[in-house]
């Protein structure tokens, strides 16, 4: 079972892998057994293209490999009974299970062999049956030609076809107070998705009896939104096929689960089952244990739709769009007693990752209910943010209320001019701050929250479940079988393949060392904002960007006055609304405790290309000048080790993000630039030289100046001068502060200095003077311009990587203006938000 934001847990003899739970929604009623198709999606609805070029990869296999590599630390393994109890509805008790077993015995699908249940249509090792069938195929061709891969796959599906009969028989058993919510279908490669390029090829699936998709034309493929459980089969006993095939099998199952969670907002978790010869992985139990398999299948078949991972607070609907003259897919969110219908997708997560915040941003309009989706009278469009947060953390509204309460208190008791927080602040700024806090107009610098709701929560880590980082490597049961046949582990490995030891075949992905995963459960949060704004990277004029940054600096200074830090300043968290800036996304904001020392174990958060370099490097810029110059004082054996806690996030780090945001926009969003090398070095976070380069830019005046000389020659010089001055301010303040990070007087002058620079730029760069390349609109569904078919998709995969100037979307259209190679910023430079662990 794959969840979105908590642990990813796989059961060791029974089958599932609960990756962090991301929630999505309930199912609107449909006709049982109806033929359905994915609804058309336009800019009003979600999905992005999941093609390989989108992620800088050359094939779908590489996408799966990258996803598997990223998710390895998330996988947990545990006992079958606890998996069933914790990660399924556990609706089938022992008495009901006995009824199911008895029904299968009566139908002859299982039989009792010396006290042990056996399958009638499955041999002990299906791979033996596969070899027999393939040998017959070879005999027909006189063995002169190799067996086609398609023939091998077809043979595998034929061997596992009886599984459908077994599942149908289980679903037909009349159990008290239970009814099946899904049925098995084996129609390989017959699924359809709203996301082009998904390549959602699976061997079989459990499909909801009541569809969540609107009816489609006759012969349409099964929409992936109706697939509750994915099945992947692999049947081989050859050593190399066991390793390569089974790794691929699990990677395909993981990718299918990822696709289900990403493409449908209704999903809060999903399940996959892989069968590898005689081993069922939900994620592991032996196929020979008939009772365990029947119990797991029954638990899934008789689960409710919500238990299968569909969020009851979201409903998929389709409606006729008069403007485009076709049916469009929408989502209706329920926040308590209020309902909001999606109108347009503004942003969504685009990372190959299952465990995370999974943020989606929609333009919405308020409606009456799930069933009555006509907009309420006089209602205006608003913004809805759908995000997964730590279940025990505060929501954005709760944090904002705390901040506003502190601001109101400060407005009633404004500090005197000799207060350290107002050190070196001029009279005009003090008056401005006092007035804003006194009359409450400081709230204009933040978003207005109209509604919020705590939704579904992912399951916590079950007792007995432990990390399984090698799940995509060597199948565990290879060595287990060797032991059963009287071989030791080393002999088993070497006897099966002379290339196994010391190669990448057993471990195609290497787990990176890092902080241990805590596997905390997360909770889905919906927040509705009154203002429909534009992020900085969506603006097309530099003057508007500078104005928004000015207001953001003022908002950060107000947070500084109440001793709060934002901790996640990025281009997407500074918004423009009617020409003014707003600071948003306060989920990571927290109070800065002045009594704490300079280091903290608190994980660092933010967008890598906008984060302060101290946080990324886990090292202070000011250096350490406290060592003695006297030889007698320097005893190497007593030298302290490098401190393990990470550098503490402080007020200046938020301001440094303002510098990096402006630099990123100047280098990547102004057309006609010839600075591709600079862009690659500074804003490709996965490049080896990314951190050293940014460190040098910040601590060396001449390095920054050289980079700025690569900007377009006809740009207003004030842009380069402003960035260089901001760098100088930051560096000098880091040096002057030294270890005294609790000295508030060292931070207060920076805000005024930054605003002075930004005001100078705004004056010299009026609206219309420097135009920016606007990002391509969010890409949409198969029926709205995506490449839906396999041959077209792989043709696109073979082409050069798509260029993009947008941080959050892939651009597959021509540049808006000019011939800027600013677009050569690839996926590496997009500001993907992650938890940056120190």
N, C-alpha and C positions, 0 to 999 in steps of 0.2 A: 504494500500500500504506500503510495507516495503522497506525502502531505506537503504543504507549502512551507511554512516557516518554522518548523521545529526540527526534530530529528528525522533521519531517514532510517527506518528500521526494517531489518529484514529478518524473517524468522528462519531459524536454522533447520528445521525439519519440515516445517510447513511453509509456507510460502508467502512472504510478502516483504515488501521493502518499504518502510514508512519514512519517506524522505521528508521533510518539513511540510507541514500542512498549509497549503494555500487554499483558501476557500473560494468557492464560486456557488452558483445558485440553484433554486428549486426548479422543478420542471413544470411547465405549463401542460395542461392535459392535451393529449393527442389521441388519435384513433389507434387502437392496438393493432400492430401488424401493418400499419400503413407504410407506403413507400414515401420516403422523405428525402429532402435534399437541403443542403446548407442554404440559408437565406442569403440574399445578396447583401453585400456590405459596401458602403461608400464611405466618404469622409466622415459620415455621421457615426460610423461604427468602427470597431476596434482594429483589427488585426494587422500585424506587420508581416512582411515577407521573411520566411525563415530559410532563405537560400544560403548556400555556402559562401558566395562572395560577400554576403551581408556581414559575415563574421571573419572575413579575411582568410577563408579556407577554400580549398580547391575541390572538395568532394563531400558528399553526405557522410561517408564513412569518417572523415576527419571531424565533422561536426559531432558525430556520436562519440568519437574518441575524446574530444575536448570536454564534452559534457561529462563523460564517465570519469575523466581525470579530475575535474573540478569537484564532482560529487563523491569521490571515494572516501574522503574523511567523514562524510555524512551518513554512511551506511552502517546500520547496526544489525547485529545478529542475536537471536534469542530462541528460547524453547517454543515449540509448537503450541502448547496449551496456553501459554501466556500471550502469544501472538493472537490466538483466536479470542481470548478473553479481552484483550486490551485494544486491538486494532481492527476488530470487526464488530458487528452488532451483537455477536455471540447469542443470536436468537434461537439457535438450534441446540436444545439440551440433549441429555443422554437418551431420554425416552423418545424424543423425536428422531434422534439419530438412529435408534434401533428400528423405528418404523421405516426409515429410508433404506437401511441395510436389508431389511426383510423384503421390501419391494424390489430391490435389485436382485436379491436371491430368487424371488419368484419369477422374475423376467429372464433369469439366466444370464444376467450381465456379470455377476460375480458368482463364485462357488466356494464351498468350504473344502479345503484340502488339508486333511490331518489337523484340523483345528485352526487353520490359518486361511483367511479370506484371500482369494486370488481373482484376478480379472479374467474373464472368459476370452476377450478379444485382444488382450495384450500379452505377449510373451514376457518372460522375466527380463529379457533385454531386447527391446524393439530394434536395436541396431542389427541383431542377427537376422531378423525378418527383412530389414532393409537390404542387407547384403544379398539375401536370397533373391529378392525381387530385382535388384540391379544386375546380378549374375545372369538372370534369365534374359534381361534386356541385352546384355552383352552377347549372349549366345545367339540371339536373333540377328545380330549384326556380325556374326563370326568373330567377334572380339577385335575387329580391325580398326574400330574407331573408339575414342574415349567417350565415356558417358557424359552427355550434356548436363550442365549444372541445372538447367530447368527440369530435366528428367529426374535428377536427384531430389530437387525440392518437391516435385509432384509426388514422388514416391514417399517422401516424409509425410506429406499431408495425408496421403492415403492410409498410411500406417496409423496415424493419430485420429483418423476420422471417427472411429468408434467412441471417442471422447464425447462427441456431440450426442450420440445415442444415450450415453450414461447421464449426461447433464439433463437431457430432456426427460429421462425417466425420473431423476431426482425432482425436477420441477413439477412433475405430475403427481407426486405423492401428496395426498391431502393431510396437511398438518394443522392442528388446532391453532386458530388465531394467526396463522401465517399464510401468506400468498406470495408466489414468485414475482419479483419485480423485473426480471430480465430473462432472456433466453439466449442460447448459444447459436452462433452462426459461424460457418466456416466458408468465407468468401474472400480468399486472399486478394489483397490489393484492391478491394472494392470499396474502400472508404473514401469519403470526400470531406474536404475541410474548407473553412473560410480563409485559411492561410495558404497562399500559394507557395509551392516549393516545400510543403511539409513532408512529402514522401512518406505518408503515414501508412506504410506497408506492414501489415500484421497478418499472422497465419489464421487467427480466429479471434472471436471476442464474445463477451456477454453484452447483449444489446438491450437497452431499456424497452419494456413492453409498451410504455407510453412515451412517445417521442417528445423531445424538447425542441425539435426544429419544425418549422412550418412545412406543409406538404410540398413536394417537388414533383417534377414531371416523371412520367412513367420511365422506369429504368434507371433512375438516379442512383448514385452511389449512397451507401450508408453514411450519414453525417457523423463525424467523430464526436460531436456533442452528445450523441446517444450511446456511445461506447463506454460502458461502466468498467469493464475489465478487459485488458489486452492479453492475448495468448501468443507466445512465440515457441516454435518447436525446433528441435535439433536432434538428429538421430544418427549417431556415428560412434564407432568404437576405435577408429583409427587414431593413433596418438596425436598427430598434427591437427586433425579435424576436431578432436576433443578440445584442444587448447584454443585454436583459432576460431572454430565454429561456436564454441560455448561462450567465449568472450564476446564475440559478435552478437550472439543471441541475447545476452544480458544487456549489451549496449543498445540494441534495438528496442528492448523492452523499456529501458530507461528513457530513451528518446521518445518513445510513444507516450509514456507517462508525462514527460515534460511537455510534449505537444498538447495533450489533453488539458493540462493545467493552464498552459499559456493561451490557448485558442478559445477557451470558454470561461467567461467570468463566473459562471455558476459553480465551477468546481472548487471544492475546498480540499479534497484529496482524491486519489485514484488508486486503482489496484492493477497489478500486472502478474501474470503467471508465465513462467518459462518452464518448458519440459525438455530436459536434455537426456536423451536415451531413457533410462528408467528412473530418473530423478526429477521430481517436481520442485521447482523453486518458487516459492511464494515467500520466500526464498529458502529454504531447502526442506523438503522431506522426501523420503524415498517413495517412489511409485508403488513399491511392493507393499507398503503399509496402506492397504485399501481403506481401512477405517479412517485413517487420518486424512486421506485425500477426499473421501466422501464428506467428512465433517467440514473440511475447509470449503469445498464447493457448495455444500448446503448452506453454510453460513453466509456466503456471498449471494447465492440465488434467492434466498428468502429474506435478505436484508431489505429495508426500505430504501427508497430512492435517495433520501437524505443520508442514510447510513453508508450508501455507496459513494458519497462524496459530493452531492449536489446541495448547494446552499439554499436553505428555505427562505432567505432574505433577498434573493435575486431571482427574477423570472425572465426568461427569454420570450420575446414576442416578435411578431412580424406585422408590418403595416404598410399600406400603400403610400408611397411618396409621390405626391403629385408633381413635384418639381422635376424629378428624374424619371417619372413614369414607370416605376417598377417597385416591387416589394423590397423592403429594407428590414434588416434585423435590428432590434433594439433590446436593451436590458432595462428592467424596472427594478430599482433598489427600494427596499423597505427599511426605513429608519424609524423604528417604533411604530407610531401611527401615521407617519408621513411617507409618501411614495414619490420617487423621482425617476423620470424616464430619460435614458441617454439620448442625446441628439447628435453629439459629435465627439469623437475621440481626440483629446488634446495631447495626451502623452501616455506612454506605457513602458513598462520595463522591457529591455531588449537584451538582456544578458542570458547566456547559456548557463542557467543556474536554476535549481529548483528551490533551494533553501535561501530565502531572502525576504525582502519587504514586498516584492511583487506589486509595486505601485502602479496604479492606473489613474488617469485623470480624465474626466468627462465634462463636457458641457451637458447640463441636464435641465429639465423643466419639470415643475411639480405637477403631479397628477393625483387623481382621487384614490386609486387602488390598483392592484394587479389586474383586475378585470375591466376597470374603467380608466383608460389611459389618455383620455382627452385632457389637455392642459387646463388647470384651474383658471378661473377668470382673473384677468389682470396680472397673471404671473409672469415673471421675467426669467430669462435664462440665468442659471447659476453654474457653479463649478462643484463637482463631486469628486472627492479623492478617496480612492479605495486602496488601503495599505495594510500590511501585516506588521504588527509591532509586538514587542515583548509583552506577554500577558500581564505581568505584574508592574508594567510601567505606566506612566501617565499618558493620557491622550493629548493631542495638541490643544484641545479646548481647555483641559485641566491645567496644562502648563501655561497657556495664555492667560487664564484667569489669575494664576499666581503672579505672573509678571505684571498684569494690570493692577492687581491689588497693591503690589510693592510700588508701582509708579504713582498710584493715587496717594499713598502714604507719603512718598517723597514730594509730591506736589504740595501737600499740606505743610510739610516741614522741609523746605528746600535748604540744602546745605549752604553755609556761609562761603564767601569768596575765598577764604583761606583754607577751605577743605581740600585735601589732597586730590580728590576726584575732579576738582576744578583748577588744579595747578596749571598755570600758563594758559588758561582759557580766557579769551578776551571778553569784554563786557557785553558785546552784541550777542555772542554765543551763549553766555550765561543767561541773558534775558530771554533769548529764544527758548532755551531748555526749560527755564522756569515757567514760561508762559505755556509751553506745550504740556508740561506736567500738571500745571494748575487747572487749565481749562479742559483737559482730557483730549486735546487734539493730537496727542502723541499716538492715539489709536488709529489715526489715519495712515500711519506708517506700517500698519499690520493689516492682515485680512480680517474681514468681518465673518465670523462663524455663525451661520444660521441654524445649523443642526449637526448633530454628531451621534454616532451609535457604535457601541461595542458589539461585534457580531460573533461568529463562530470562533472557537478556539481549537488549535491543533492539540493532538494528544501528547501528554508528557511522555518521557522515556519510560518504557515499561521495565519493571524489575527483572534483572537477569539478562538484559540486552547489552551487548558490548560492541565496540567498533569492529567493523569488518572491512578494512581498507583494501584487501586483496580480492574483493568479490569479483572484480573484472579481470582477474589474473587466472592462475591455474585452478581448475575445478577441484574443490576440496576432496571429492570422492575418488579422484585418481589414486591418491595414496591410500585411501581407505580400502579400495578394492585390492590394491597390491598387498596390503596386510592380510586381507581375507584369503588371498591365494598363497600366503606363506612367504611373501617377499618383504624385505625391509624397504623403508622409504627411499633410500638412495638407489637401490636396485630397481625399484618400480619406475622411477623417473628415467634412469638411463636405459632401461629395457624398452621403453615406449618410444624414445626418440634420442638419437645420439646428439642432437643439437639443443636439448633442453637446458642443460646446466650451463650457467654463465651467459645466457643470451636473454634477449628481451621477450622471448616467446612466452615465458611463464609470467613475466611482469611487464606488460606493455606500457603501463603507466607507473610512474614513481611518485609516491606520496611525499609531499613536501612537509618538512618539519615545521611545526608552528605551535601556537597555543592550543591546548586540548579543547576539544569541542564540548560545550556544556549541554547541548541539546535541550535548551529551555523551550517550553511551548510558547507559541505566539498566538495572538488574537487578532482577528480581522477588525479593522476600524474604518468606518465611513464618516467623512466630514464633508459638509456642504458649505461653500463660501458664497457670499453675496456677489462679490466682484468677479467678473469675467476678464481676466488680465492676460497679458502676454509676457512670456519669459524673456530675459535679455537676449538670448540667442534667436528669438523670433522677431526681433525688431529690425527695421531696415534703415535706420538712421542713427548715426553715432551720437547726435545731440540728445536723442531720447535715451540712449544708453547712459550717457553721462548724467543726465538728470535723475534717472533711476538710481544710479550709484550714489549720487549726493544724498538722496533720501535714505538709502540703505545705511550709509555711514552715520547719519543722524540717528537712525533706529538703533544701530550698534552702540552709539554713545549713550543713548538712554538705557540700554541694557547694562552698559558699563556702570552707570550711576547707581544701579540697584544691584550690582555685583553678579550679573548673569552673563554667560557666554552662549553663543549660538551653536557653535561646533559643527556646522554643516553649511557654510556659506558657499553657494555655487550659482552658476548662471540660471539655473532653474528655480532657485529659491529667492531670487530678486526679481520682482515682477513690475511691469509698467501698467498703470491704470489711469487713463485720461491724462497722460503726460506726467504723472507722478509715480514715484517708486514705492514699493511695499516689500517688506521682508517677511517671508513665510517659512513654512516647514519647521516648526518649533519642537518637533518630537525629541530631538537630541539636545535641546537647550537645557542648561542646568546652572545652578548657582555656583559661583566660583568661591570656594572656601579659602579665605585669605590665611587661615591658620595652618593650612596644609603646606608641606614643603614643596620643593620644585619638581618632584617626580611623583608619578601616580601610576597605579596598575590599571586604571580605567582605560578600556580600549578606545582607540582613536577612530573617529568616524569622519566621513566626508567623501568628496569626489577627488580621486587621486590628482588630477591635473590642476585642481584648485587648492589643495591642502598646503598648509605651511610646511616648508622643507624640514624644519626641526621635528615635526611630528612624524614625517615619513622616514627620516634618517635616525630618529631616536637619539638625537645628539643636539647639544646646544650650540648655537652659532658663536656665542661669545668666547668659547674655548675655556680652558682651565689654566689659570695663571697662578694657582695656589701651591705649586710644588717648589720645594726648596732648591736653592742653588748651591747649598753646602753639601759636599759629598758625604759627610758624616750623617746627614739626615736622610739619605736615600738608601734604604735597605730594601732590595728587590723582593726578598722573601716575605716582607710585611706589606708590600704594596697592595692597596685595595683592588679588588676585582672590579671590572666594569659593572656599574649598577644594573640590575636586571629590570627594575620597573621602567616604564616608558616616560618620555618627556611629557610633562603636564600641559594640557591645552589651556592657553591663557587668552587674554583679551586681544593681544597683538596678533595672534594667529588668525582670528576672525578678520582682522584688517588686512593681513597678508593675502588672504583669499581674494579681497577686492582687487589687489594688484594683479594677481594671476588671472582673474576673470577679464579685466580690461586688456591685459597683454594677449590673452587667447583670442578675444574678439578682434583686436587690431591685426593680429597676424593671420587669422583664419577667415574672417568674415568680410574683409575689405577686398573687393575684386581687383585683379590686375597685379597681384603681388608676385614677386619672384623669390620668395623666401621659404621654399619647400623644405630645405635642410633645417632651418631654424624650427619650423613647425614640427618636423619629425623629432628633433632632439628634445624640444620643450614639452610637447603635448602628446607624445605616444607613451603612455604610462607603462607599457609592457616591454619597452625597449631596454636593453641592458644599461645604456648610458643616461636613462631618463633622470634618475635622482642625482648623479654627479653633476650633470649639466645644470640642473636647476639650482643646485647648491652653489655652483660657481657663479651663476648669474646673480644670485642674491648677495654673495659676499665680495664679489669683485666688480667694481665700478666699470672697468674697461671692458670686461666680458659682456656685461649688459649693454654697454654703448655700442660694441661691435655688432651684436645681434640687432639692435635697433637701426643700424645703418642699412640693413637689408630691406627695410620697408620701402614702399613705393616712393620715389623721389618727390612726386608732386603733392604728397600728403602734407597737411599743415604741420610744421615742425613742432608745434606745441604737443602733439600726440607723443612723439618720441621723448621730448624733454619732460613731459609730465610723467611718463612711465619711469624714466631714469631718476627723476626726483623722488618718486614714491619708493623706489628701491633704496635710494640713499637714506630716506627717512627710516625705513624699516631696519636697515642694517645698523645705522647709528644707534637706534633705540635698543636693539638687541645687545649691542656692546655696552651701552651706558647702564642698562638694567643689570647685566651680569646675572648673578644668582638671586637677586632680590625680586623674584617674580610677584611677590605679594605687595610690592611698593606701588600703590595705585598712582602716585604722582608721576611715575615713569610712563604711564599709558595715556594720561589725559591729553598731553599736547598732540599726540598723533592724529586724533580725530580732526582737530582744527587744521592741521597741516595738510591732511588728505583732502579736506573739503576745499581748502584754498587752491590746491592743484586742480581739482575737478572743476571748480568754478572758473578758473582761468581757461581750461580746455573748453568748457561750455560757451564761454564768451567768444573764443576764437574759432569755434566750430559750430556755427549756427545750423539750424535745421536745413537740410538739403545740401550742405557742404561736403559731407562724407557719407555716401550711401553704403549700405551693407548688403551682402548677399543674403536674401531670406532663404531659410531652409525649405526643402520640398515638403509638401503637406504630408500628414501621416498616410502611409500606404495602406491599401484596403484589400478587400477580398478577391477571391478568384474571379468572380463574375464582374469585377469592377476594374480590371486592368492587369491583374497578375498573370503570370505564366502558369497555367494550371496543369499542364501535362508533362510527363516525365521527360520526353525527348527534348522539349523546349527548355525545361529546367536545366538539364545537364548541358545543353548548348550554352545557356547563360553561365553555368558554372565554369565553363572552359574559357570564357572571356575574361579580360582584365578586370581586376577588382573595381567595383563601383566607387567613384569618388563621392565625397560628401563634405558639405560645409556645415551640416547640422550636427549638433552633438548627440541627438537622441533618435534620429531616423536615418535610414540609408537613402541616398538620393539616386534615383534611376532616371532622372530627367536632365535636360540640358541646363547649364548654368543660367542663372537669372540674368546676369549682365556681365560684360567684360570677359576676359579670358583668364581669370584668376586661377593660379595653381594653389590657391588657398584650399581649394577642394581636395587637394591631395592628402588632406588629413584623413586617414582611414579609420576603421573601427577602433583602433588603439587609442585615438585621441578623443573619442567621444566621452563625455563625462559620465561614465557609468558609476552609479553610487554603490559603494560597498563598505563593509566594515573593515577598516584598515587596522589590523591588529599590530600592535607595537612589538 
